[in-house]
């Protein structure tokens, strides 16, 4: 299969056997990194994201997930060693998102929650701020618009794979970004996926 596919899973559906299985596939360094998370749900989200990515890559490439090693670039972008496929993982609240593609891809999911006007002003360009804080919209609509912008910035940053950068330097409404960005809501969550494929991402069941 070519193009970009994505999957969103609920961590409540991620069993303890799934967790143990994924840990068994990790390097000792990765297991130690998971163990350093303070909260159990953070550990589950991290492990669930990695297992989802390996299963999606395995299905796409026709190889067992057990033989897919992951590593990171010098800038921290994860990749599958020796396999010509790209992926991006994100998690927030109860959900884990994974996108897999034959081209570089960035994906982000965020649960809606209250944010300060100071944060909005700090990360938004003037054009984005006009969209987020448009006169006459409700507070709920303002949050939805902000997280559309926020996830778009995060997805594009992950696509670039250049490490931490100022989100205010990314204008998600620029023509170049808009034509490759897919945005949608899943309940109280915003989802953005950026990839230079001809067709929009397709959800994998």
FENBEL-V96714 format. One record per backbone hydrogen bond with DSSP energy under -1.0 kcal/mol. CO is the residue of the C=O (numbers start at 1). NH is the residue of the N-H. E is the energy in kcal/mol with one decimal. If there is no record, write none. Layout:
co	nh	e
CO	NH	E
CO	NH	E
//
This chain:
co	nh	e
4	202	-2.2
5	100	-3.0
6	204	-3.6
7	98	-2.3
9	96	-2.3
10	13	-2.3
11	14	-1.2
15	19	-2.1
16	20	-2.5
17	21	-2.4
18	22	-2.5
19	23	-2.2
20	24	-1.8
22	25	-1.1
27	31	-2.3
28	32	-2.2
29	33	-1.8
30	34	-2.3
31	35	-2.2
32	36	-1.1
34	37	-1.6
39	43	-1.6
40	44	-2.5
41	45	-2.7
42	46	-2.1
43	47	-2.5
44	48	-3.2
45	49	-2.2
46	50	-1.8
47	51	-2.5
48	52	-2.4
49	53	-2.1
50	54	-2.3
51	55	-2.6
52	56	-2.3
53	57	-2.5
54	58	-2.5
55	59	-2.3
56	60	-2.0
57	61	-2.7
58	62	-1.7
58	63	-1.3
64	67	-1.5
65	68	-1.4
69	81	-2.7
71	79	-2.6
73	76	-1.9
77	73	-2.3
79	71	-2.3
80	83	-1.4
83	85	-2.5
86	101	-2.7
88	99	-2.5
90	97	-3.6
92	95	-2.3
94	11	-2.8
95	92	-2.2
96	9	-2.5
97	90	-2.6
98	7	-2.4
99	88	-2.1
100	5	-2.6
101	86	-3.3
106	194	-3.1
108	192	-2.4
110	190	-2.6
116	120	-2.1
117	121	-2.4
118	122	-1.7
119	123	-2.0
120	124	-1.7
125	129	-2.9
126	130	-1.9
127	131	-1.3
128	132	-2.9
129	133	-2.7
134	137	-1.4
138	142	-2.2
139	143	-2.2
140	144	-2.3
141	145	-2.5
142	146	-2.4
143	147	-2.6
144	148	-1.5
145	149	-2.1
146	150	-3.2
147	151	-2.3
148	152	-1.6
149	153	-2.3
150	154	-2.4
151	155	-2.9
152	156	-2.3
153	157	-2.3
154	158	-2.5
155	159	-2.3
156	160	-2.2
157	161	-1.9
166	169	-1.8
167	170	-1.5
171	174	-1.9
174	178	-2.8
175	179	-2.0
177	180	-1.4
180	195	-1.8
182	193	-2.4
184	191	-2.6
188	112	-3.0
189	186	-2.0
190	110	-2.2
191	184	-2.2
192	108	-2.5
193	182	-2.6
194	106	-2.2
202	6	-2.0
//
